[in-house]
Amino acid sequence: MKKFIINSAICYLFLMFTAMTCVEDFGGAYVASVTIENCSNDTIELLDNYTRKLTAEDFLESKSEGYTCVLLPGDFIMSGINDYEGSFLYIALAKQGEIKNLSDEEIIEKNLIKIYQYSYTGLKMHGYKVTYTGEYHKDSINRHNIN
């Protein structure tokens, strides 16, 4: 029984560590997993896409339809990026407390939705991880990943 538990634990750890950097085949297109982590003290709403650039309007439309992710401080989500040079991951985010009681027009006027673009090369160099620290300038989200 003790040997079974040890082997099970080893298998579990192996699966967990390989899942963090896996590359999956989605109908002929390979997608690398990317971790997006909220290391700020703010709850954020986030929209990610690896097939096309995002706009503030895309974020607001997805938010109204319930498709944005809400990340509490310390939370993370898994995203993806096409697994080849020249591909990008796009992230649109806003601090939930800043946009909570505003109209879409006010949110756009105050420029509260920030759009970030990460290259495949940059993400690969930094272990396919994006960390949000709470500030909106581009250096706050792994500056090395931005191209």
C-alpha positions, 0 to 999 in steps of 0.5 A: 500500500505504501508503495502504491501511494508513493507511486501515485504521488510521483505520477501526480507530480509528473502530470502536474509539472508537465501540464504547466508547459504542455503543447496541445494539438487543436486540429492541426494547430499546436497551442502552448499553455500560458499561465496568467497570474494576478500578483496585485492587490486588485481584482481584475477582469481579463480577456485573452485571445491568441488569434487576433488583436483585442480592443476595448470594445471587444473587452466590453462586449465580452464583459456584457456577455459574461465572457471575461475572467475575474481574477482575485489577488493571487489567482491565475488562469491558463491561456494559450498561444499558437506554438510558432515564431511570429504568433502573439497572445493578446490580453485586455484587462481592467481593475474591477473596482475602477470600472464597476459603476461606470458606463461603457462610454466612461470606461473608454473615455477614461482609458481604463482598459489596457491592451497588452501583446506578448510574443511567442518568443518572449513568452517562451523565454520566460516560461510561458508566464505572464504576471500582473503586478497592479500597475498599468504601464507595460513594465508591470506585466513581465516587460521581457514578454512584450514585443 
